[in-house]
Amino acid sequence: MSLTFVVAGLLGGCALPRAAQVPMDALWLPASPKQPGRTLIVFLPGSQEVPQDIVREGFVEEVRARHPTVDVVVADAHVGYFRSRSFEDRLRADVMAPARARGYESIWLAGISLGGFGSLMYAMNAPDEVAGVIALAPFIAARPLLDEVDQAGGLARWQPALPLAAEDYQRHLLVWLKGFGDPAQVRPPLFVGYGTRDRLAPFPGLLDGVLPAERLLSAPGGHDWRPWKAMWSDALARAPLSP
């Protein structure tokens, strides 16, 4: 299934997306104004949020409380970049490359909703650039495909028909996630979480046997700020962010 379909599903009934700008805007928020730290979190907002929303809702403040030396940049990776299929190129050129030039040794990707999906897609396609991923309420696959995986006994047992079409982003993502259950395949640390009533949540147990239980997050609520913030706090307590 195409990326256009995925983006349309995440947009729902909201207004037309903004045009993708070059370069991609980003809000850089270092812990110290004098020099960058060694670790950076690149945060990607949801489809209806802007970088200032992430700051206002306390996500950066929570990083400061738990990891005082970790820097944050919130990229304005809005829907327009996904629709134009320029998301990965622009994030790499306008955020990731400048981050490496600033000397960061460890770069984590994090995001909510569309940003969670984007974090997974970027890490899948450029694993060497990413030290870890925190994906909150990410879209992973449409319900018919999730039913197929469920009927196979879960992601660990699911075997897709190969070869996969280049446009089948959902199966490519599921195959990549499935690889987290194979010790022979190197993967960055991954934390995934959903609210208990989230409309994007896959079936219970999708990632059982694939990700360790301590990397699966949950909080009461739907697809909104309250569970996202609770899971963000939980993820920061568990993730090996500080060098």
C-alpha positions in Angstrom: 0.0 0.0 0.0 1.3 3.4 -0.9 2.7 6.1 1.4 0.0 8.5 0.0 -2.7 6.2 1.5 -0.8 6.1 4.8 -0.6 9.9 5.0 -4.3 10.3 4.0 -5.3 7.9 6.9 -3.3 9.9 9.4 -4.7 13.2 8.2 -8.3 12.1 8.6 -10.5 15.1 7.9 -8.1 17.9 8.7 -7.2 20.7 6.3 -4.8 20.4 3.4 -1.2 20.1 4.5 1.3 22.9 4.4 3.8 22.9 1.5 7.2 21.3 2.1 9.8 24.0 2.7 13.5 23.8 1.8 15.2 23.7 4.2 13.0 22.0 6.8 12.5 24.3 9.8 13.7 23.0 13.2 13.6 24.3 16.7 17.0 23.6 18.3 16.9 23.4 22.1 20.4 22.7 23.6 20.6 21.9 27.3 23.5 24.3 27.5 23.9 27.5 25.4 27.7 27.2 25.5 28.3 23.9 23.9 26.3 20.9 22.5 26.0 17.8 24.5 26.9 14.3 23.3 23.4 13.1 22.8 20.6 14.6 20.8 16.9 13.7 20.5 15.3 14.6 17.2 11.6 14.9 17.9 9.0 14.7 15.2 5.5 16.2 15.9 2.2 14.6 14.9 0.2 15.5 11.8 -1.6 18.3 13.5 1.1 19.7 15.7 4.0 22.2 15.3 7.3 22.2 17.2 6.1 24.8 19.7 3.3 22.4 20.7 5.8 19.9 21.8 7.6 22.4 23.9 4.3 23.8 25.4 3.1 20.3 26.4 6.3 19.7 28.4 8.1 17.1 26.3 11.4 19.0 26.3 11.0 19.9 30.0 10.7 16.2 30.8 14.0 15.5 29.0 15.7 18.2 31.0 14.4 16.7 34.2 15.6 13.1 33.5 18.6 13.7 31.2 20.0 17.2 31.9 22.8 17.0 29.4 20.7 15.7 26.5 19.9 18.2 23.8 16.6 18.3 21.8 15.7 19.5 18.3 12.0 19.5 17.2 11.8 19.2 13.5 8.8 20.7 11.6 8.4 17.5 9.7 4.8 18.1 8.8 2.5 16.2 6.4 3.6 18.2 3.4 7.0 16.4 3.5 5.4 13.0 3.5 3.0 13.9 0.7 5.9 15.1 -1.5 8.0 12.1 -0.5 10.8 14.4 0.6 10.6 13.7 4.4 13.7 11.5 4.6 15.8 13.6 2.3 15.0 16.9 4.1 15.3 15.5 7.6 18.7 14.1 6.7 20.0 17.2 5.0 18.4 19.8 7.3 18.5 18.2 10.7 20.6 15.0 10.9 23.6 16.2 8.9 23.8 19.5 10.9 23.5 17.5 14.1 26.5 15.3 13.1 28.4 18.4 12.1 27.8 19.8 15.6 29.6 16.8 17.1 26.7 14.7 18.5 27.8 11.1 19.1 24.4 9.7 19.7 21.2 10.8 17.9 17.8 9.4 18.9 14.6 9.8 16.9 11.3 10.3 18.7 7.9 11.1 17.5 4.1 11.0 18.1 1.5 9.8 15.6 2.8 10.8 12.2 6.1 11.6 13.8 6.3 8.1 15.3 5.7 6.6 11.9 8.3 8.9 10.4 10.8 7.9 13.1 10.3 4.3 12.3 10.6 4.8 8.6 13.8 6.8 8.9 15.4 4.3 11.2 14.4 1.5 8.9 16.0 3.1 5.9 19.0 4.6 7.7 19.8 2.5 10.7 23.4 3.6 10.9 22.4 7.2 11.5 20.2 6.4 14.5 21.1 5.4 18.1 17.6 4.6 19.1 13.9 5.3 18.5 10.9 6.2 20.7 7.7 5.9 18.7 4.5 6.9 20.5 1.2 6.0 18.8 2.7 5.4 15.4 0.7 4.1 12.4 2.2 0.7 11.5 -0.3 -0.9 9.2 -3.9 -0.8 8.0 -6.4 -3.1 9.7 -6.6 -5.7 6.9 -2.9 -6.3 7.0 -2.9 -6.4 10.8 -5.6 -9.1 10.6 -3.4 -11.0 8.2 -0.5 -10.9 10.8 -2.9 -11.7 13.6 -4.2 -14.8 11.8 -0.6 -15.9 11.2 -0.1 -16.0 15.0 1.6 -12.6 15.4 4.5 -10.8 13.9 7.1 -13.3 15.0 5.3 -16.0 13.0 4.1 -14.0 10.1 5.8 -14.7 6.8 5.0 -12.2 4.0 5.0 -13.2 0.3 8.3 -12.1 -1.3 9.4 -10.1 -3.1 7.7 -7.0 -1.6 6.6 -4.3 -3.9 8.7 -1.1 -3.4 5.5 0.9 -2.7 4.3 -1.5 0.0 5.6 0.6 2.9 3.5 -1.2 5.5 4.8 -4.7 4.8 8.4 -3.3 4.6 7.9 -1.7 8.0 6.5 -4.9 9.4 9.3 -7.0 8.1 11.8 -4.5 9.6 10.0 -4.7 13.0 9.9 -8.5 12.8 13.7 -8.4 12.5 13.9 -7.1 16.1 13.1 -10.6 17.2 16.1 -12.0 15.4 19.4 -11.8 17.5 21.4 -12.0 14.3 20.0 -8.8 13.0 21.4 -5.5 14.4 18.8 -3.0 15.3 18.8 0.3 17.3 16.9 0.2 20.7 13.2 0.7 20.0 10.4 1.8 22.3 6.8 1.7 21.0 3.7 2.7 22.9 0.0 3.3 22.5 -2.8 4.6 24.6 -5.2 1.9 25.8 -8.0 3.3 23.5 -5.8 4.6 20.7 -7.5 4.3 17.3 -4.1 3.6 15.7 -3.1 0.8 18.1 -2.6 -2.6 16.4 -4.0 -5.8 17.9 -2.7 -6.7 21.4 0.4 -8.8 21.2 1.6 -7.6 17.8 5.2 -7.1 19.0 5.2 -9.9 21.6 8.3 -12.0 21.0 9.8 -9.2 18.9 10.5 -6.5 21.4 11.3 -7.0 25.1 8.4 -6.2 27.4 10.2 -3.3 28.9 10.3 -1.6 25.5 6.5 -1.8 25.0 4.8 1.3 26.5 1.1 1.9 27.4 -1.0 4.5 29.2 -4.7 5.0 29.7 -6.3 7.1 27.0 -6.8 7.5 23.3 -4.9 9.3 20.6 -4.1 12.4 22.5 -1.7 14.3 24.8 -2.3 12.7 28.1 -1.2 9.1 27.3 1.6 10.5 25.0 3.1 12.5 27.9 2.8 9.6 30.3 4.5 7.2 27.9 7.2 9.8 27.1 8.1 10.0 30.8 8.2 6.2 31.0 10.3 6.0 27.9 12.8 8.5 29.1 13.2 6.6 32.4 13.9 3.4 30.4 15.9 4.5 27.4 19.7 4.5 27.5 20.0 8.1 26.4 22.8 9.4 28.5 26.3 8.3 27.5 
